[in-house]
């Protein structure tokens, strides 16, 4: 009997160990799953909070904000989604951003977009790890100065430096010392970069060069040439800034198409408004405005010159109205 009692006691002990081990493994597995879930939840909260920030920004003509977190975060803005750690959220905003945003501080900014009437806001994201160096020559100094310190400037919370081509040619080492704390240096030439590219590549190990070209003295519309040789057009300063901030031509082009879609919708609304006024105010001539708005929706998307021509017709037709014949916008 005593042996049976000892065997029973040993069996109970072993059984308890087995059950205890199973329970322990269950809770360990649950803990790991909970940790993963917690990470995913944090990512979901991140993408949701960013979307909320953009929505709040939409009421402003121009605004900037820095969001600071207690941990490193990483996310992407890609084709209408914010992506982070397996989580994604659809967004209904035009957001220009690098390939990846990472770090404890996220830099946000927005500007209203008018081409020629307001169609909404565009947004910009950065993480402060890339410095943007705007390079001017004798003919573009005023343009670059405006892009650093005016209403049309790049966001003031984004790292930006401006230098002349003369400084690039004569004292590139000083510029290197000034910017060597950044992970990436993006040169934006408002002139040709050809004679400087080799020296920049030799000294700046993580750098790239964009070129901005325009037939307009103020560079309010023009073309951006990316390092891979792709060229895109921009139709205003907010879109120029979007091109400077965007990771590459494809990221910019996706948002540019969203701009055109919104422009088409708003133009359609103004066209309907013009027809309504023409019906209610038969003594007013809205024919030119209807024609201008109708043509404005079909400009050549590869040519900023085509856009400017048709935009000018819209503006002129609108200015010809007034008084008892209300303007359209």
N, C-alpha and C positions, 0 to 999 in steps of 0.2 A: 504494500500500500504506500509505503514511504517512497519507494522508487517511482510509483505512478504519480505521486504528488510532485516529486522533483521534475519528472518528465513534463507534467502539465505546466508547472511553473516555467520551465525552460521554453516550452512551446509558446506560452503566453508572452514571454519576454521577446522571443524572436518575432512573433506576430506583431507585437507592439513596435518593434524596430522597423519591420517592413511597412506597416501602415504609416508609422511616423515618417519614414523616408518618402513614401508616396505623397503624403500630405506636404512634406517639406518641398519636394520637387514641384508639386502643384503651385505652391505659393511663390517659389522662385520663378517658375514660368510665368505666373500671373504678374509678378513684379516687373519682369522684363517687358511683358506686353504692355503693362501700365506705363512704363517709362517711354516706350515707343509711342503709345497713344498720347501721352502728355506732350511729347515733341510735336506730334501731328496737330494736336489741339493748339499749341502755340503758333504753329505755322498758319493754321486756319484763322486764328485771331489776328495775326499779322496782316494777312491779305485783306481781311475784313476791315481792319482799322485803317489801312492805307486807302481803301476804297471810300471810307467815310471821310477821310481827310480831303480827298479830291472833291467829293461832293460839297463839302463845306467851302472849299476854295472857289467853287464855281461862281459864287456871288461877287467875287472881287475882279476888278480889272487887272490888278497886278498884286501878287502876294508871294511871300517866301516864308519858309519855316524849316527848322531843324528838329527832327524827332530823335531823341536820345534813348537808348535802351541799355540795360545792364549786361547784355550779352551780345556776342557777335551773331548777326543774322545774315541770311543769304536768300536772295530771291531774284526772279527774272520777270520782266514785263515782255510778253511775247504774244503777238497777234490777238489782242483783245482779252488777255488773261494775265493775272498775277499768279506766278507759280513759286511755291516754296515748300520744300520738304515733302513732296508728294501731294500737297494740297494745291488747289487752284480755285480761282474765283473769276468769273466773267466780269469785265468792266466796260462801262459805257463812256469812256473818256479817251481823249487823244493824248497819249503819254509817250514822250520821247525819253529814252533811257539807254545806258550802256548794255552790253551783253548780260552782265551780272552785276547786281548791287550787293555789297557785303560790308559788314562792319557794325559797330555799335551806334553810329550816327547816320541817319538817312536825311539827305538834303532834298527838300521839295520846293517847287516854285510853280507859278502859273502866270499866264498872260492872256488877255482877251485877244481874239483874232477878228480883225475887220478887213474884209477883202471884197468890195469896199465897205459893206455893212457888216455888223457884228454877226458872226455865226456861232459863237460860243467861246469856250476857253481851251487852250492847250496847256499841257502840264509837262514838267521836267523833273527827272529824278537823278541824283548823283550820290556818291558815298564819300566824296572828298579824297579819294585815292588817285584820281586823275586830275592833273592840272592842265588847263587850256591856255596855250600861249598864242595870242593873236599877233600876227606879224604884218606890219604895214610897210609900204614904200612911200615915196614923196607924194604920190597921187591919192593914197588911201589913208593917210594919217588921221584925217578928220573922221572918216568912217569908223575906224577902229577905236578912236577916242570915244565916240558916241556909244559903241558897243560895250564899253567898259563903265561908263559913268553917265547914263542918262535913262530916261524912261524906257528906251528901246534896248537897254543893255542886257548882257547876260545876267542871270540871277546873282545878286551880290553875295550870297552865301556859297556860291560855287568858286573853287580856286581858279583865278584868272590872272594872267600876266600879259602885258603888251610890250612888244619890242619892235624896233625897226630892223629892216633888212641890213642896214649898216651895222647895227649892234650884233646881229647874227654873224656877219662876215668878220668882224674885228674882235669880238669878245664872247665867244660861245662858252668858254669855261666859266665865266661869272654866272651865266644863265644856268649852267649845269649845277653849280654850287647852290643856287637859289632854289632849284627844283628837285634836288636829288633825294628828298625825303618822300616823294610821291612814288607810287608804284608804276604809274604810266604818265608819259608826257605826250599830249596831243597838240602838235603845231597846226595852226590854222593860218595859212598864208593868204593874204589879200593881194597877191601878186604871184609871180612865178616862183616856185621853190626849187627849180631844177639845179641851179648852181650851188645850193646850200644842202641839198638832200644827203650827199655823201658824207659831209662833215657831221651832220646831225646824227646819222645812223652810226657813225664811228664812235661818237661820244655818248649818246643816249641809247643805252642797250634796250630799253623798253619804250620806244617812241613810235609815232606814226604821223604822217603829214596829210592834211587836207588842203585843198585849194578852193578859194571862192572867186568866181569870176562874174562880172556884170558889165553890161553896156551902159548902166545908169551911174551917174556920178555919186549918188548916195547909197548905192548897193541895196536898195530896198527890195529888189527882186533880182534873181540871177541863177547861177548854177554852182553846185558843190561837187568837187571831184574827190572821190575817196581813194585810199591807198591802193585798192585793187583795180583801179581804173574805171570803176562805175561812176557815172555822173547823174545827178538828180537836179531838178529845178526847185527853187523855193519862191514863194510869192509875197513874202512880207518878212519883217524882222523876226516875229515870233517863230516862223518856219525856218529861217536861217539859224536861229538858236537851236531849234529842234534838230537840224542837220548836224550842227557842231556837237551836240550832246549824244546823238544816236550812235549805237555801236558800229553800225555799218549802213550801207546803202539800202539793204533789204528791210532793216528795221525802220529806217526813215520812210521808205516808200510805202510800207503798210499803213503808217499813220497819215502819210500824205493822201492816200486814197480815202481814208476816213474823212479828212478835211474836205476833199472834193465831194464826197457823198453828202456831208452836212451842207456844204455850199449849194449843192443842187436842190436840197430840200428847202432851204431858206429862200433861195431864188424862186422856187416854185410858189412859195407862200406870197412873195412880193408880186409875182406875176398874176396870181389870183386876185390880189388886192388891187392891182392896176386895172384888171378887167372890171372889177366891182365899181371902182371909181369912174371908169369910162362909161359904164351903164348909168350910174346915178348922176353923173355930171356931164351931160351930152355936149355942153358948150366948151368943155375942156378937151384938149387934144392929148390923149395918152397913147397915141399910136407909136410914137418914137420910143416911149418907155417900154411898151410891150415888145417891140422888135428887139430893143437892146437887151432886155432880160431874157428873151427867148434865145438870142444868139450867145448870150453869156454862158449858157449851160453847155455849149458845144465847142469850147475853145480847144486848141491842140495841147494836150497835157504834157507834151514833150518840149513845149516852147513857152517860156515865160513872156516872150514878146507877143505871142498870140493872146495870152491872158491879159496883158496890159492894154492892148488895143481894145479889146471888148469891154474891159473894166472901165476904160475912159469913156466909151459910148454910154454905159450905164450912168456914170457920174454926171456926164453932160446932160443927158436926157432928164435926170432928176433935178438938176439945177435949173432947167428951163421951166420947171413947174413952180408953184407957189401961189400965195394969195388965195383966191377963190378956187384954185385948182391945186389941192394939197400935194405936197411931195410924197413919194412912196416910202422913203426911209429918212 
